Amino acid sequence: MNESSTGLRIRSVATTLSVALTLTLAAAAGCDSRQEPEFPSVQEKLRESHIYGQPKLRIGVASNEPLMGELRDGVHVGFDVEIARYIAASLGYEGDQRLEFVPVSTEDRIPALQGGTVDLVVSSFSMTEDRKKLVSFAGPYFVTTQEAMVPVRLKDKIRTIEDLRNPAYKICTSGGSTTEAELEKHQVRTLVVKDVGDCVDGIRTGRYDAVSSDETMLAGFLSRYPTEFEIVDMPFGTSELIGVGVPISDPALRDLVAFFLDKSYQLERAGRASPWQTAYNRTLGPWLRAEKPQPQPLEVPKLVDFDDKAPR
């Protein structure tokens, strides 16, 4: 065989090897492109959050909102409290020794988050655009509507928003609430107090004639005084998204709370028992007029859970 033939064979083999290598690399690249992208883990997000390493998780809750957040015989109970316990346990803070409930009023929720008094707020906290400028939210974990509650002596006299505008009646609501703004939008003059419970106490002593708030809070006080009050369906036309308040400076913690709320939501969608449904059945469910499912949380991140090999 002459040198020319040998050279041609060598070049042919080299070309074949080159093509084979190119095809192999292309196939490998194709396989890689079909693989699931890597997502951060829950543990990585925890390390990014301000709660990492804390011995206790501090959660702001109401202490005088029956069915939602109430201090009863020294123990915090209610729907919000059970949701808070689920979130805390999911974050690794399971058991009362690792969890501190901090009573917060409606007006104190944002200052408590901004000042670092609490790590989270789970207290009938409506997610509004104005509030999102000051704090972050994970959720919603409940959707509610605004209603009014009146004493039975006035149940036939206060039935509409126009009745609420009647200057003969004293309408009460809590300060810093979305209800306060909604009533103002409907030209309803109100007497503003710290908590809805103060309104209810005022009605029982004759200082006020009606209270307006979201249906969950009113249902709570109706459960406490079932023969004294009646909830009136008012056509305010707004739905309120209730979420978990998080410091605006901690997006990692917001993502974690959203992820675990969604984990409960996905369980319910799959027809399995969820922490949310258990909490609802124990508290609000028997007192609300219509059955409510857990709403789908918004802006849920893709994360790998403690015991997951793939994102949910």
Disulfide bonds with the S-S distance in Angstrom:
Cys172-Cys199 2.05
